[in-house]
Amino acid sequence: MPPAIALAAPVAAPLAAAALYGLLGWRRATAPLAAVAAAAILACGIALANGPGAALGPLLRADALSAFMLIAIGAVGLLACAAGPAYIADETRAGRVGPRASRWYGVLTSAFLAAMALAVLAANFGVLWIAVEATTILTAFLVGFRRTRRSVEAAWKYVVVCSVGIALALLGIVLLQFAARAAGIADSLDTAALAAHAADLDPGTTRTAIALIILGFGTKAGLAPMHAWLPDAHSQAPAPVSALMSGVLLSTAFYAVLRAKAVADPALGPGFARTLLLVAALASIALAAALMIAQRDYKRLLAYSSIEHMGLIALGTAIGGPLAQSAVLLHILGHGLAKTTAFLAAGQILARTGTTRIDRVAGLAAAHPFLGGAFALALAALAGLPPFSLFASEVGLARAGFGAGLGWAVALALAGLLAAAAAMAFHGGRMLLGPGTLQSRHPAAQAVPLVAALAACAAAGLAAYPLEPVIDQAQALIGGAR
């Protein structure tokens, strides 16, 4: 695949799908368009991962880190969008969705994919900021898709909190550009140029800029203390949208933090970004574990699990070094696949039971064996059990942390993970166990994404060899200084 096409297609394909949804509406023939666009993103990510890197003008550029993120977006997007037609069909039969709402669902989800692809392909922090802000606008309408009081409130909370965070990130980017111009860097917003000449930046200005960027994009990534929007938004959004938001939107926002760290480490030394990320990571894990124990809503349980896993990703980034950064990238992909399975299964549970209350769902394994089994395996993957890739990534993070002299931080994180896993096992057991009427039939359209996501998550844990070359190149770009 020519590099120019591989760079343009991840943005152009979903935008074309959005335009077709807008023109033709949601029909049997157009329903798969978002999944086709996601498949195009995945194919382009694979092509770019096997290439030497490419650029398309001054705004778009792909390297190993961009290619890996495209693979994650494409894989999760394909699975979530493949479940979209069945979700819309269920909502239509229930009378909650009409032709107009279905049309907008297709437009917004496709444009959402385009915005995430643009974010990871952006060659400078300005375009990256615009793309992340675009995801906020697009997903706000998707969070409030059902137009219930709770969903609209969640959408407004999402917009307000994330807009504050994104505004802080913009201020940080402006300060970083000021420091770059003062240092004589020609491309003052270019991510590669800033990383290459970071040692020339004024430390005082750069320190403030990096703090604001980490806080701002960390808000969109769901890190404490600016996490308050996440449980409401993820619990109220349609199941495929929740899968996209939790599976890759949080990681796309954290991608901006990774790019900022590549500038911060050579400019300020590894200690500054490490301290900020360690505080956010440990606070996120502790908070998520505590709230998961007391949770009564299974969709919110999964949302708090996302905060926990983003905390783990932040912890690995803070540790630094090749092993930790490789584990971070593997964790991004594994979490995306596992959380996609969990949210898609949760959406099907909601459609069958009519409630998201944990205490009102029982006997799921007996009443719906396939669905109960998929949900149980998804919870096992999120708890970090083998053979799923989250087990391998968490072991890598622990080894790297102890090796870097941050055993105390790893020990605190492991205590939080143990509490979160216990909470997930307790709440999951309440939902899965108990008497029920056997109903073995499960529609293939709903079963395939669940099976594919679990299989991919297990395969990445058992044999990450196909991803090793791109992960090795990508971790080197983040900044592996200890």
N, C-alpha and C positions, 0 to 999 in steps of 0.2 A: 504494500500500500504506500503510495507517495506520501512523504511527510506532510506536505501542505494539506492534503485531504485528511490525513489522520489528525491534524490539528484543528481543522475547520469543522469536520463532521460531528464531533461530540457536542458542539453548540448548535450547528445548523440542523442536524437531524431532529432533535426534540423541538426546535422552533418550527420546523416544517410540520411536525405532527400537531403542534398547538394550532397552527394556522388551519390545517385540515379539519381539526375538531371544531374550530370556530366557523368554518364555512359549511361543513357537512353535518355537524352535530354528532352525537353519540349513537352510532348504529352498529349492527352486527359486523359490517365491513370495516368500520373505523375503530371499533373498540380495541383491537390489538396494537394500534399505532404507537402508543406510549411504550409498550413492551418492545416493539421493533426499534424505537429510538434508543431505549436503554441497551439493547443488544448491540447497536451501532457504537455506543459509548464504550462498551466492554471490548468490542473488536478493535477499536482504535487504541484503547489503553494497552491491549496486548501487543499491537503493532508498534506502538511507541516504546514499549518496554524492551522490545527486541531490536530497537534502532539506536543510532548514536545521539539522539536528541534532535530537536528541530525548533525553528522559530518561524513565525508568520507575522512579519512587520514588527513594530516596536511593542505591540500589546500582548501577543500570544507567544508562549514558549513552552516547550515540553522538555523535561528532564526525567530522570528515573523516579523522583518523588512524585511529580505530576502524573506520570504514567501509572504508578502504583495506585494513586488516589482515583484515577479514572477507572481502573479495574474494580476497585471497591464500589464506586458509584454505579458502574455498569452492572455488576453482579447483583447488588442489592436492588437497584432500580428494576432490573429485569424480573426478579422474583416478585417484588411488590406490585409492579405494573401488570404482571401476568395474573395476579389475583384481583386486579381492578374490575374486570368485566363481571366476575361472579359477585363481587361486592355490590356493584351498581344494580345487577339483576335482583339481588335480595332486597335492596332498598326500594327498588321500583315495585316489586311485588307487595312489599309492606306499605306502599303508598307514601313513603317518606321522601321520595325523589321523583321529579318529573323530567321531561326532556330538556328543559332549560338548565336545570341544575346538573344533569349528566353532561351536557355540553361543556359547562364551565369546569366541571371536574377534569375532563380530558384536557382542556386548555391549560389549566393551572398546574396539573401534575407534569405535563410535558415541559412547560416553561420553567418549572421548578428544577427539573433535570438539567435543562440548558444553563440555568444560573449556577448550579453547583459545578458543572463542567467548566464553565467560564472561570469560576473562582480558582480552580486548581490549575488552569492553564494560563492564568494571568501572569504577565511578565513583570508587572510592577504593582506596588501596594495600592495605588489608586484604583486600578481596575479590579483588584482583589476586593477592596472595600465595597465598590459599587455592586459587585456580584453577590457578596454576602448580604448586603442591604436588600438586594432584589429578592433573595430567598425569604427574607422577613416579610416583605409585602405580599409575595405570592402565597406563602404558607399561612398567613393570617386569615385569608379567605377560606383556605382548606380546613383550618382548625374550627372555624365557625360554619362549616359546611351544612350541618343539620339545622342551623338557625334556632336551636333551643337556647334558653336563657343561660344555662351553664356553658354551652359551647361559645356563645357570643362573649360572655364574660372572660372566658379563657383566652379568646382571640385578642381582646383588648388588653388584657394583662400581658400577653405575649408581646404585643406591639410596643407597649409602653416600656417594659423592662428591657427588651432587646434594643429598642431605639436609643435608650440611655447608654447602654453598653456600646453600641455601634458609634454613637457620638463621641464617646471617650476614645474609641479606637481611631476615629478620624482625627481627633486632636493629637493623638500620639503620632499618626502618620505625618501630619503637618509639621510637628516638631522634628521628626526624623528627617524630613525633607529639608528643613531649615539647617539642621546640622550637616547634612550632606552638601548643600550648596556652600556653606561656610568652609567646608573642607575641600572645595573645588571638584567634587564628583559631578561629572557632566549629567549622567542619567540619575537624577537625585531621588527617584522613586523606584528605580529598577532593582528588583530583589537580588539578582546576581551581582550587579555592580556594587550595591551596598555591602553585601557579604564579602566581596573581594577587597574593598577599601575600608572596611569597618574600623581598622586600627587608626584611621585618620580622623574619625568623628570625635567631636567634643564630648568628653565623658559625662558632664553634667546634663547637657541637653539630651543626650542619648539615653541616659538613665531614666529621665522622666518620660521620654517617648516610649521606651520599651515597657515601662510599668503600665502606662495607659493602654498600649496595644494588648498586652497580656490580659489586663482587666477587661478591656472592651470586647475582644474576641472570646475571652474566657466566659463572658456572660452568655454569648451565643452558643458556646460549647457546653453550657450547663454546669460550670464549675461554681462551687461555693465561693463567696457569699452571694453571688448574683444569679442563683439557680431558681428563684421562686417561680418563674414562668413555666418551667419545664413540666412538672407533674400535671398541671391543669391542661396545658396545651396537648401533651401526648395522650392524656386520658380522654380528651374530648374529640380529637381528630379521628376521621375514618381510619379503620385498621391499616389499609395499605399506606396511607399517609403517615400514620404513626410509625410504621416500619421504616419509611424513608427518612423521617425526621430523626428518629433514634439511631437508625442503622448507619446513615451517612451524613446527614446535615450537621450533627454535632461534630463529627470528624472533619468535615469540610471547614467548619469554623476553627477547629483546633489546628488545621493545616496552616492557617495564618499565623498562629503562635509558633509553629515549627519554623516558618520562614523568618519570623522575628528573632527567634533564638539563634538562627544562623548568623544574624547580624550582631546580636547582643554578646555572644561568647567572645569573639575576637575583639570587640570594642571595649567591653567592660570586664572581661574575665568570666569564667563559668559560674562564679559564686552568686552574682546578682540574679540572673534568671532562675538559677537553681533554687534560691531561697523563696522567690515568689511562687514558683511552681510547687515546691514542697508544701508550703502553707495551704495553697489552694487544693492540692491533692489530698492531704491528710484531712482537711476540713470536709471535703466532699465525701470521702469514704466514710468518715465517722458519722456525718449527718445522714447520709443515705442508709447506712446500716441501722441507725436508731429509728428512722422513720419507717423502714421496711418491717421492723419487728411489730410496730403498732398499726400497720396498714390494714384497712378493711376492704379496699377496692383493688381488684387484681390488675387493672390497667395502670393504676397509679403505682402499684407494686413494681411493675415493669419499668415505669418511668423513673422511679427512684433507683432502680438497678442501673439505669443509664448514667445517672449521676455518679454512682459507685465506679462504673467502668471508665468513665471519663477521668475520674480521679486517678485510677490506675494508669491511664495513658499519660496524664500529667506527671505522675510519680516517675514513670520510666523516662520521660523526657528530662526531668530534673536530674536523674541519676547520670545520664549521659553515657558515652562510650558505645562502641559498636554493638555489644550484646544487648544492652538496654534499648538502644534505638531500633534494632532489628525486632526485638520483642514488642516494642510499641507499634510498629507497622503491622506485624502479624496480629496483634490484639485488635487493631482497628478493623481489619478484615474479618476476623473471627467474631468480634462483637456484632458487627453489622449483619452477618449471616444468622447468628443465633438470635439476635433481637428481632430480625425479620420474621423468623419462624414463630417466636413467642407472640408478637403482636398480631400476626395473621391468624394464629390459633386463637388468641384472645378475641379477635373480631368474630370468629365463627362460634365461639362459646357464647358471646353476647347475642348473636343472632338466634341461637338455639334456646337460650335460657331467658333472655330478655332482661338481664341484670348484670351489673359489674361488681356486685357485692360478693365477697368471698364466702360469707356465711350462708348465702342463698344458692350456692352451687355445690353439689355433692354427688358422689357416685359417677363422676364424669368418665372414669375408666370403664365402668360397666355399661353406662348408657351410650357412650360414643367411643368405642375402643380405639379407633384410629386417631381421632382428634385428641383423646386423652393421652395416648401414647406420644403423639407429636409434641403436645404441650409439656409433658413430663420430660422428654428428651431435651427440649429447648431450655427448660429450667435447669436441667443437669449441666448443659453446656454453659449457661450463664453462671452457674455455681463453680465453674472451673474444673469439672470432672473430665477425666480421659474417656474416650480418645479425642475429644474435641480440641480445636486449636487453642482455645482460651487456657487450657491446662498448660500447653507448651509455652505460651507467651508469659503466663504468670510465673512459671518456673524460671524462665529466662530473666524476668524482671527481678525476682528474688535473688538469683545468683549474682546478677550485675550489681544490685544494691549492696549486698554483703561484701562483694569484691571492691566496691568503691568507698567503703567505710561508712555507708549509710544504713548499717544493719538496724539501728534504732528505728529509722523511718519505715523500713521494710517490716519490722516486727509489729509496729503500730498498724500498718496497712493490712498485714495478715490477720491481726485480731479483728479488724473491721470486716474483712472478707469472710472470716469464719462466722461472725454474727449475721452477716447478710445471707450467707449460704444456709444457715440454720433457719432464718426467717423464711427464706424461699421454700425450704423443705417443709416447714410447718404449714405454711399457707397452701402450698401446692398439694400436700397430703390431704388437707381438709377438702379441697376441691375434687381431688381424683378418687379418693377412697369412699366406700360406702355402697349401699345397694343401688341398683338401677336396672332399667329394662334394656336388654341388649338391642342395639340398633347398629348393625354392622355396615350398613350402606353409607358411603361417603362419596360425594360427587368428585369425579376425577379432576375437574377444573379447579377445585379447591384443594385437592390432595397433592397435586404435582408440585406447586411451589414449596409446600412444607417439606416434602421428601427431598427435593433438590437442595434446599437451603441446609437441611441437616446433613445431607451427604457431603456437600461442599465444605461445611464446617469441620466435619470429621476428617475428610481427606486432607485439608490443610494442616490438621494436627498430626496426622500419621505420616504424611510425606509432603513437606513444604518445598521439595526440590525444584519444581517448576517456577516457584516464586523467589528462590534464593538469589539468582543473579540480580534481579531488579531490587530486591530488598537490600542486598549488600551495597548497591550503588546509591540507593535512596538514603540509607542511614548516614552515609558519608556526607551527604549534602546538608543534613540537619545541623551538624556540628557535634562531633563526638568528644569534645574535650571533657576531661574529668575534673 
